[in-house]
């Protein structure tokens, strides 16, 4: 690819990433990045057994993006997101509540080949009625976010 085409390609990919990530979310979010995190359904695996009752904290309640950085240098692209994710029980649940987590997501990828060199997601802090459940299931949340990143980058390459 000619050097002059790289900035246009990088800007085009960035715009496409942002556009692709906006579809499919059922959660009201302030911006398209927040809708993108919601669309990855990171709360879907959160269920806990509380004696005779099973509680699912599997609905996205709120997503807040505090920082989003997207950069490109030559063919190397990277993205970093910091924010908060809150999950809740169904409105019809017998034991209603919520849980929240501060999250960090990072990815590095080749803009020419679409190879993903790095894809990381971390739950940094937890809180809410069922915050301990988020802490216990942080691996599932992190996996859902990492899979979402990989999926969206892959969509751009095909």
C-alpha positions in Angstrom: 0.0 0.0 0.0 1.5 3.4 -0.9 2.4 5.5 2.1 0.0 8.2 1.0 -2.9 5.8 1.3 -2.2 4.7 4.9 -3.8 7.7 6.6 -6.9 7.5 4.5 -7.1 3.8 5.1 -6.6 4.3 8.9 -9.2 7.0 9.1 -11.6 4.8 7.0 -11.1 1.8 9.2 -11.6 4.0 12.3 -14.8 5.4 10.9 -16.0 2.0 9.9 -15.1 0.5 13.3 -17.2 3.2 15.0 -20.1 2.7 12.6 -20.1 -1.1 12.8 -20.0 -1.1 16.5 -23.2 1.0 16.8 -25.7 -1.6 15.6 -27.5 -4.2 17.7 -27.7 -2.6 21.1 -30.9 -2.6 23.1 -29.4 -0.4 25.9 -29.7 3.4 25.9 -26.2 4.7 25.9 -24.9 8.2 25.4 -22.7 7.5 22.4 -21.8 4.9 19.8 -18.8 3.6 21.8 -21.0 2.8 24.7 -23.5 1.1 22.4 -20.7 -1.0 21.0 -19.7 -2.3 24.5 -23.4 -3.1 25.2 -23.7 -5.0 21.9 -20.9 -7.3 23.0 -23.4 -8.5 25.8 -20.7 -8.7 28.5 -23.3 -9.3 31.2 -24.9 -12.4 29.6 -23.0 -15.0 31.5 -23.7 -13.6 35.0 -25.9 -15.9 37.0 -25.6 -16.8 40.7 -27.3 -19.4 42.8 -28.6 -17.9 46.1 -29.9 -20.9 47.9 -33.2 -22.0 46.3 -33.2 -19.0 43.9 -31.0 -18.4 40.9 -30.3 -14.8 40.2 -29.2 -13.6 36.7 -27.5 -10.2 36.6 -27.4 -10.6 32.9 -28.9 -7.4 31.5 -26.7 -4.4 30.7 -27.9 -1.5 32.8 -25.4 1.2 31.9 -22.2 1.7 30.0 -20.0 4.7 30.4 -16.9 5.4 28.3 -14.4 7.6 30.1 -11.6 7.3 27.6 -11.3 5.9 24.1 -8.1 6.1 22.1 -7.6 4.9 18.5 -4.3 5.3 16.8 -2.4 4.2 13.8 1.3 4.4 12.9 2.1 3.0 9.5 0.2 -0.3 9.4 0.1 -0.7 13.2 -3.3 0.1 14.7 -4.3 0.2 18.3 -7.3 1.0 20.5 -7.8 1.4 24.2 -11.1 1.9 26.1 -11.6 2.7 29.8 -15.0 2.9 31.4 -17.7 1.5 33.6 -20.1 -1.4 33.0 -23.2 -1.9 35.1 -25.3 -5.1 34.9 -28.8 -5.7 36.4 -31.3 -8.4 37.1 -34.5 -8.6 35.0 -37.2 -6.2 36.1 -39.3 -9.3 36.8 -36.7 -11.0 39.0 -37.7 -12.0 42.6 -34.4 -10.8 44.0 -33.6 -7.6 42.0 -30.2 -5.9 42.1 -27.3 -4.7 40.1 -23.5 -4.9 39.9 -20.9 -2.7 38.3 -17.3 -2.9 37.1 -14.7 -0.5 36.0 -13.2 -2.0 32.8 -10.2 -1.5 30.5 -10.1 -3.0 27.0 -7.0 -2.9 24.6 -6.3 -4.2 21.2 -3.4 -4.0 18.7 -3.8 -5.0 15.1 -2.2 -4.8 11.7 -4.1 -2.4 9.4 -2.9 -4.2 6.2 -3.4 -7.9 7.1 -6.0 -7.5 9.9 -4.0 -9.7 12.2 -4.8 -9.0 15.8 -1.6 -9.0 17.8 -3.2 -8.2 21.2 -6.7 -8.3 22.6 -7.1 -7.7 26.3 -9.9 -6.9 28.7 -9.7 -6.4 32.4 -12.2 -5.9 35.2 -10.5 -3.4 37.6 -13.1 -2.7 40.3 -16.5 -4.0 41.2 -19.5 -2.6 43.2 -23.3 -2.7 43.5 -25.7 -5.1 45.2 -24.1 -8.1 43.6 -20.6 -6.7 43.1 -19.1 -10.0 44.4 -20.8 -11.8 41.5 -19.1 -9.6 39.0 -15.8 -10.2 40.7 -16.4 -14.0 40.6 -17.4 -13.9 36.9 -14.8 -11.3 35.8 -13.2 -13.9 33.5 -16.5 -14.4 31.7 -17.0 -10.7 31.3 -13.4 -10.2 30.1 -13.8 -13.1 27.6 -17.0 -11.6 26.2 -15.4 -8.2 25.7 -12.3 -9.7 24.1 -14.5 -11.8 21.7 -16.5 -8.7 20.8 -13.3 -6.8 19.9 -12.0 -9.7 17.8 -15.4 -10.1 16.1 -15.7 -6.4 15.2 -12.2 -6.2 13.8 -12.8 -9.3 11.8 -15.9 -7.8 10.3 -13.9 -4.9 9.0 -11.5 -7.2 7.2 -14.1 -9.1 5.1 
